[in-house]
Amino acid sequence: MLYKWWPNLRYAVLGMEIAWRNEPHFRSHVIASAALIVLSFILNISALEFAVIVLSCGFVIAIEVLNTALEELCDKHTKEHDPHIARIKDLAAAAVLISSIFAAIAQAVIFLPYIIHYVSR
């Protein structure tokens, strides 16, 4: 069973490598996520809160990768301006924005009480 799983993992890692090299937004999301994880340890948040932080970060990064894949597919389809392609790209970008906004809200709900307590000491 592992022999079937291994090549797929390799392709997934290759996809992450492509995203890291070619997509500044992907890199920004990964760096911000790493900073939030470090902040989680500094503020000593609960395990459940940490899970929410990790899941929300992972969700935003995954949506960013899907947005990139969709843009690549659209660019492969045509290089000329097509209003349908433009709408598809705009909708995919909106998905990244929406996921980022809701992740930021969830993260703020978790971190703000800790930060306020930490600062007010």
N, C-alpha and C positions, 0 to 999 in steps of 0.2 A: 504494500500500500504506500509506503514511503517513497518508493521509486516513481510513482505517478505524481506525487505531491511536489517533489523536489524541483522538476523543471518549471512548474508554475511559480514557485517561490522565486526562482532565478529571474523569470520574466517580470515579476512584480518588483523585485529589487532593481532591475534594469530600468523600469518605468520611474521609480523614485529617483534614480540617478539622472535620468533624462530631465525630470522636473527640476531637480536641484541645479543642474547645469544651465538650463535654458529659461527658467521661470523665476524672475525676481520676486513675484508675489508668493510663490511656494516657499522660497527661502525666508521671506519675511514672516510667514505664518509659522514655519518651523522654529525660527529663532524666538519669536514671541512665545510660542508654546513652551520652549525650553526655559525661558525666563519665568513663565508662570509656574512651571513645575518647581523650579528653584525657590520661587517665592512661597510656594506651598509648604516646602520644608522649613523655610525660615520662620513662617508664621505658625507652623505646627497645626495645620488644619486637620480635621477629622478624616478618617478613611473614606467615608461616603462623600464628603466634600471634594476630596482629592479625586475620587472616581468621576465626579461631575466635571471637574476641571479637565481631566485627561480625555474624557469622552467628548466634551465640547471642542477641545483643541483638535482631536482626531477627526471629528466631523467636519470642521472647517477645512482642514487640510485635504480630506478626501473630496469634498465638494470642489475645492480649488483644482485638484488633479482631474476631476471629471470635466470641469470647465475647460481646462487646457486640452484634454482629449477631444472634446467637442469642437473647439476652435481648430485644432489640427485637422479633424475630419472635414469641417467646412472649408478650410483653406485648400485641402486636397481636391474637393469637389469643384471649386471654381476660384480663380483669382480675381475675376471681375466682380464689380459691385452687384449684389443681388439683394433686394429688400428682404427676402425670406431668410437668407443666410444672416443678414444683419440682425433681424429679429431673434433668430436662434442664438446668436452670440450675445445679444443684449439680455435675453432671458437667462442664459447660463451665468452671465456676470451678475445678474440680479440674485441668482441662487447663492452665489458666494457672499454677496453683500448681506442678504437676509440671514444666512447661517452665521456670519460674523457678528451681526448686530445681536442676535439672540444669544450667541455664545458670550459676548461681552456683557450682556445683561446678567446672565447666570453667574459669570465670574465676578462681576461687581457685587452681586448679592452675597456671594461667599466671602470675598476678600475685604469689602469695606468695613464690616464690624471688626475684623482682625486688625486691619490697618489703623482704624480709629483707636482701638484699645492699645495697640503697640505705640502709637504716637502720643497718646495721652498719659503714658506712664510717667 
